[in-house]
């Protein structure tokens, strides 16, 4: 399982299906999965995502291409923003949502 986990690319979630006798194996997988996914579950299935303040996922590429932003939820818009500075631009020339 460790070899499989190491071979995974970045994911939103990873799930470990286990019972009480698998605790040691699960502990050994956690450090690997923490580098692969923004959310780790045990004995469950990830829920759908919703654009809301409390929904946050990180995780490496391709789950998120920007380590500074989540890939879902209201903060996810940061992944697609490119800051632009407007200096000395007349107010009537600025884009409508900035003016």
C-alpha positions in Angstrom: 0.0 0.0 0.0 2.9 2.4 0.7 4.3 1.8 -2.8 0.8 2.5 -4.3 0.4 5.6 -2.1 3.8 6.9 -3.2 2.9 6.5 -6.9 -0.3 8.6 -6.6 -0.3 12.0 -8.1 -1.9 14.9 -6.1 -5.5 14.4 -5.2 -8.2 16.3 -3.4 -8.9 13.4 -1.1 -7.5 10.0 -0.2 -9.5 7.3 1.8 -8.1 4.5 3.9 -10.5 1.6 4.4 -9.5 -0.2 7.5 -10.5 -2.0 10.7 -9.0 -2.0 14.1 -6.2 -4.3 13.2 -5.0 -2.0 10.4 -4.1 1.0 12.7 -0.3 0.5 12.4 -0.5 0.3 8.6 -2.8 3.3 8.5 -0.3 5.3 10.6 2.5 4.4 8.2 0.4 5.6 5.3 -0.6 8.9 6.7 2.7 10.7 6.2 2.7 9.6 2.5 -1.0 10.6 2.0 -0.5 13.9 3.7 1.8 14.9 0.8 -0.7 13.7 -1.8 -4.0 15.0 -0.7 -5.7 17.9 1.0 -8.2 15.7 2.8 -7.7 12.2 4.2 -10.7 10.1 5.2 -11.0 6.8 7.1 -13.8 4.3 6.2 -15.9 6.8 4.3 -16.4 8.4 1.0 -15.7 12.1 0.3 -18.7 14.3 0.0 -19.3 16.5 -3.0 -17.8 20.0 -2.9 -19.7 23.2 -2.4 -18.6 26.8 -3.0 -18.7 28.0 0.6 -16.4 29.5 3.2 -16.0 26.2 5.2 -15.0 24.0 2.2 -11.3 24.0 1.9 -9.0 21.5 0.1 -5.3 21.9 -0.6 -3.1 19.2 -1.9 -0.4 19.1 -4.5 -0.8 19.2 -8.3 -3.1 18.4 -9.9 -5.5 18.9 -7.0 -4.2 22.4 -6.7 -1.7 24.3 -8.8 -1.2 27.0 -6.2 0.0 26.1 -2.7 -1.3 29.4 -1.4 -5.0 28.7 -2.3 -7.5 26.0 -1.9 -8.9 24.2 -4.9 -12.6 24.5 -3.9 -14.8 26.8 -1.9 -14.9 30.6 -1.9 -11.2 30.9 -1.5 -10.6 28.9 -4.7 -11.0 31.9 -6.9 -7.5 32.9 -5.8 -6.2 30.1 -8.1 -7.5 32.0 -11.1 -6.7 35.6 -10.2 -3.8 37.5 -11.5 -3.2 40.8 -9.5 -3.1 43.9 -11.6 -2.1 47.3 -10.2 -3.8 50.4 -11.7 -1.7 53.5 -11.1 -3.0 57.0 -12.0 -5.8 55.5 -14.1 -8.8 57.9 -14.2 -11.8 56.5 -12.5 -13.9 56.6 -15.7 -11.3 54.4 -17.4 -11.1 51.7 -14.7 -13.1 48.5 -15.1 -16.6 48.9 -13.7 -16.1 46.6 -10.7 -13.1 48.6 -9.6 -14.3 52.2 -10.2 
